[in-house]
Amino acid sequence: MKQVLIPVLFILILLASSCMVSKEQVGNYNSIEGNPEVYSKSKDIYLFWDVVPLRRTDKKIKLTDYEKVVKRNFFDNVIYYGTVGIFSFYTVKIKIKKPPEKAEE
């Protein structure tokens, strides 16, 4: 029974922790009318339990109004727990809103 219980608990921890999602609006993103669309999708990489950033997606873009959606998927969790937190990956989407085009009269 213990031989089955430990792997099942490990898989449950991986799946449960991959549900983490964080959304952050930057600038006047909320006040802009329009439909959101994905501008960029990338990975943020950190070392030593998220202390040392190696690559951050929001530092590479030149936008002032956007939404940053950060989540850790199953692959990111496997890397994080497999390396005991030394390497950490997050999947990042940068969303922007384009105003709707006005119909010409």
N, C-alpha and C positions, 0 to 999 in steps of 0.2 A: 504494500500500500504506500509506503514512504517513497518507493522508487518512482511512483507515478505522481505523487502529490507535489514533490519539489519542482519537476519540470512544468507542471500545470500552473503552479503559483508564479513561476518565473515568466511564463508566457502571459499570464493575466496582468502582471506588473508592467510588462512591455506594452501591452495593448492599452491598458488604462492610462499610462503616462503619455501615450502618443495622441491623446485627445486634447492636449493643451493648445489653446489658441489665444493669441493676444492681438488686439487691434488698437492702433494708435493713429489718431488724426493729427496731421501736422499742418500748420498755417490755417487758411480759411477753407479747408476741405468741406466742412459741414455746410457752409453758406453758399457753396457753388451749386447751381442747378445743373442737372444732367445725370446721365447714367454712368455708373462707374465701369471702367474697363482696366484690364491688367496692363500696366506699362512695362513692368519688369518682373521676372521671377528668377530667384537666385538662392544661394545658400550662404548663410552666415557661419563662420567657423571660429571657434574659440578654443583656447587651451586652458588646462588646469581649472576645471569646474567653473567655466564661464568668466574667469578672471582676466585672461589675456586675449583680447580680440585679434584674430589674424586677418579676417575679411568681414567687412560690414557693407551690406548692400546700400543702405541709405547714405553712406558717405560718398558713393560713386555717382549719385544722380544730382542733377542741377535743378531740381524742382523746389518750389516753395509751398505748394498746396497739394498734399497727397495723403493717402492712407497706407500705413504699413501693417500688413497682416503677417504675424509670425506664428509658425506652428512647428511642432516636432512630430514628424511622421514615424512610421514603424522602422524604416531604415535608419533614421537619425537616432532613434532609441537604441537600436542594436549596436551602433557605433559607440554611443555614450556609455551604455552599461558594459559593453565588451571591453572597453578601455578603462573602465572604472572612473570615468569622468575626465580623463586626461584630454581626450578629444571630444568636442561637442559641436554638433551640426544643428542648424535650424533652417527650415524652408521658409523663405521670405517672398511675399508678393507685394509689389508696390502698385497701388491702384490710383488712377487719376479720374477726374470727371471732366468730360467734354460737354460744353453747353450744347443743347439741341439746336440744330440749324433752323433758322426761321424761314418759313415759306415765303417766296417772293410773290408779290401781288401784282 
